């Protein structure tokens, strides 16, 4: 069985590597802190493309990074 990629965990990992808080990422992406927190905590996500684009733009990463399997 294929391992499921956890987009929220990838967002959290990248955010922390950029030394950003959830509040800072929310501000940079024009999303709410609650939304960022929910994404990072959830293993099953239904995130719209526009929200993903806002997050990757704020993190200055390629969207492909969110879909890479990483050892947590």
HUVEN-V826622 format. One record per backbone hydrogen bond with DSSP energy under -0.5 kcal/mol. NH is the residue of the N-H (numbers start at 0). CO is the residue of the C=O. Records with the same first field share a line. If there is no record, write none. Layout:
NH = CO ; CO
This chain:
6 = 4
9 = 5
10 = 6
11 = 7
12 = 8
13 = 9
14 = 10
15 = 11
16 = 12
17 = 13
18 = 15
19 = 14
24 = 20
25 = 21
26 = 22
27 = 23
28 = 24
29 = 25 ; 26
30 = 25
35 = 31
36 = 32
37 = 33
38 = 34
39 = 35
40 = 36
41 = 37
44 = 42
51 = 47
52 = 48
53 = 49
54 = 50
55 = 51
56 = 52
57 = 53
58 = 54
59 = 55
60 = 55
64 = 61
65 = 62
66 = 63
67 = 64
69 = 67
71 = 69
